[in-house]
Amino acid sequence: MAYVPGVALLAALAVGCSAGSEDSPSGADSKPGSPTVTTAPPGKYRTLPAPCRAVPGSTLKDLLPGVSELAQPQQRKALRGTASVTYDTDRKVGCTWKADAPDSTRNLSIDFERVVSYDPAVSDDDRARAVYVKKENAADLSAPTPGTGAGKGSTGSAEDGERAGASGKPGDAQGAAGPSAEADTDADTGGGTGASASPGSSDEDLRPRVLDRLGDAAFLDDLLTRAGSTAQHRTVSVVFRTSNVIVTVRYGEQPALVTKVPDSKELQEKAQALARKLAEVISE
């Protein structure tokens, strides 16, 4: 029987182990050029603001005129708002307010939704963008038609509701061709939308539309409804997305008189102003 020195035996075993490691599957995985899995970045926002404290008291008093006429205990209760029922305050929260005045009833609601993508290949922002686009498509915003001012008119039934026209009042949705048509054409030629008209101008566009300079994307909807013989109720909704958070503001009015129509211009201006304040609250 041949004698093998201990040193030589150890060297032979070392060579065998080295050769085995090169043939192993784990060695193949570490070769250059192996595909790597890239995880999409998370959204910018990880939490949501407290909705019932997101609107300053002074702003609420302006949006809900009837609050100022209440006694202090009732006034504090009205300004406190009612939180929406939610099962995950990191994902979706909301708050509502309501106030009655002698001439009308005003109501306000805000909702914050933080979108999370559970697909590692899709970012939270991309998922939020898809959710926002779905909401905008559901609003069925109509593009302004040069020369007509045509927007989404009545659906044929007062109970179904109708959108604001160029003047923001029922029956004006189809507009009128003529001098105003030339103004609309000039606005389109300038590269802007009707929404860019200066506040208070006679040709200001109050139709449902996409909004500029609010979050990453935003739109406004304006719906006038009547149920039976009751007064007409107008609800203005402003929806905007900033990164992976989607915010919805709904501001409505129902006059005490059946013959009165809620002013579209006032509701739209106040709803947009609140939406811009909430965009600042989120970014803080």
N, C-alpha and C positions, 0 to 999 in steps of 0.2 A: 504493500500500500504506500503510495507516494506521499511524502510529507510536504504540506503547503505552509509556508511561514505565515504567521498571524497578520503581518502588515500587508502581504500580498492578498490575503483573503478579504480583508477590509476594503482594499482598493477595488477588487472585483465586484463586491457588493454595492459600492458607491456608484460604479459605472452602470450597473444594472438598474438601480433606482432612477438615475438620471435619464436613461433611455426610456423607462416606463413613463416618466412624467411628460415627456415630449409627445408620447402617443395618446395621452389621456384626453378625454373630452374637454376638461377644464383648460388645458393648454390651448386647445383650438379656439376657445372663446376669447382668449386674450390676444389673439392675432390682430394686427392692424387692419382696419377696414370693416370691423364688425359693426353692424347697425346699432345705434343708440336710441333709446326712447326719450323724447323731449316732452316734458310736462309743461302745459300751458301755464302762464303766470296767473296768480290769483287776482281777484278784483282789488281795487284801491281801498274800498271800504269794508271793514270787518264788523262794524256795529251800526246801529241806527239811533237817531236822536229820539228823545222822549216826545211823542207827537203832541200831547196836550200842553206841553210847555214850550213848544217850538214857535208859537205865535205870540208876540208881545200883547199885553193887555190893552195898550192904546190902539193897536191894530185891530184887535177884536171888537173894541167899542166902535170903531169906524165901520167895520164890516157888518156889525149887528147893532143898528141904531137903537133898537128897543131895550138893550141892556142898560143903557144910561138912565132909563126911566124907572128901573127897579130899585127896591130898597137894598141897602148894602148886603144883607145876608143872601138875598136872591141873586144879586148881581155877582157876588163872588162865586156862587154855585154855577151860574150861567157861564161865567168866564172860565171856570175850571174845565168844562167840556166833559164828554163821555168817551172813554177809551174804547176802541174796537176790541172785540173778543179775538184773541190770538193765542196760538199754542207755542209760538217761537218768536220771542221779541227781538231776536237777532236777525230774523228773516222778514217779518212783516208786522207793521204796527200802524195804527190810525187813531183819529180822534174826530168827534163831531160836536158842533155847537148849533144852537137854535135860539132865536129871540123873536118875540112878538111885539110889534109896535102898532099904534092905532091905524096906520095906513097900510101896513104890509107885514109879512112874516119873512124873515131871512134865515137861511140855513147855510152852514159851512162844514165841509169835511176835508180832511187831508189824509193821505195814505202814503206810507213809505214801504217800498219793497226792495230788499237786497237779494239780488239774483246770484245764485251759486251754481256753477256747472260741475256736475259729477263725472264728466267725461274729461280725462286727463289731457286729451288732445284739443279740447275746446276751452278757451279762457272764459272767465266769468263775464268779462266785458262783451265778448262775442255772443254769449248766451243772453245777456241782458239786451243787447242790440236786437236779437231775434224776438224777444218778448215785447220790446217796445214797438217794433215794426208791426207785429200782430195787432197791438192795440190801435196803432194809427190806421191800419187797414180796416179794422172793425168800425172805426169812426166814419169811414167812407167820405173822406174829405174830397170835395170836388175842386178841380183846378179852375181858376178864374178864366172866363172866356173873354178875350179882348173885344171891347165894343158893346158888350151886353151886360156885364156885371152879374151874370147868371151864377147862382150858387145852388145849394140844395134847397129846393122849394118844398112846398107842402106835400106830404105823402098821400093827401087825399082825404084825410080824416083828422079832425081837430084832436081827437083822443090819441092818435098815433104820434102827433107832434110834428113840428116843422122847424127847419133851421132858419137862422137869421139871414135876411137878404142884405142888399147893399145899405139899407137904412136901418136894419136891425128890427123891423116890424113886420108882422104877417102881411102877406100880399105883395111885398116888395122884393121877394126873392128873385123874380125874373128880371127886375131892373127895367130900364128904358133906354132904347138907342137914341142917340142925339148928341147934344153937347157933352154929356157925361161919357159917352162912348169914346170921344176923342181923348178925354182925360185919361181913361183907362188904358187906351192904346199907348199914350205917352208914358204912362207908368211902366207898362210892360217893356217898352222899348228901352227904358232906362236900366233894365236888367234887374229891377226889384220886383217884389210882389205887392199886392194891394195892401198888405199888412204894414208896409213901410210908410204909408201916408201919415202925415203929421197929425197928432191928435186934434180933434175939433174941425178938421177940414171937411168940406161938404162931400168930398168923394172918398172919405175914409172907408176902408173895406172892413166890414164887421162880420163877414162870412166865416164859417169854419175854415181853418187854414193852418199851414205850417208856420211856426214862429222862429224868428232869428234871435241869436245872442241869448239863448237860454239853455244852459247845460250843453250836452253834446248833440241833442236833438229834442225838439218840442213841437207840440201842436195844440190848437185850441178848437173846442167844439162848443156849439151854442144851440140849445134845443128848447123850443117853446111847446108846452103841452097844455091841454085842457081836458079834464075828465067831467063829462056831462055838462052841468050848468055852473060848475064852480069857476072861480077865477083862474086865469091863465098863470101857469108857473114856468118861469124861465130858469134853466140851469146852464151855467157856463163851466166847462171843464177845461183845465189846463194840465196836460201831461208832459213831463219832460224826463229825460234820462241823463244822468251824470255818472260816467264810468259804469259800475255794476249796480247802481241804485236807480229805481224808477219812482217818481213822485207824481201823485195825482191830487189836484186841487179841484173841488167841486163847490161852486158858490151859486146859490139860488135865491129867488125872490118870488113870493106870491102876494100880489096886492089884495087889499081887503075888498076893493070894488071889482065886480065882475067885468066891467067895461074897460078897466085900465090894463095896459100892456106893460110888463116890466121893461125897463130901459136896458137895451142890450149893451150900449156903449159903456155905461157906468159899471155894470157887472163885469164886463170883459176887462176894463182897465184895472179894477180892484183885484180880480182874480190873477191877472198877470203880475201885478205888483207883489202880491203875496207869494206867488211862485218864485219870483226872483229873490225874495227874502229867504225862502226856504232853501234855495240853492246855496246861499251864503251860509246858512246854518249847517248844512251838510259838509261844506268844505272847511269848516272851522276845526 
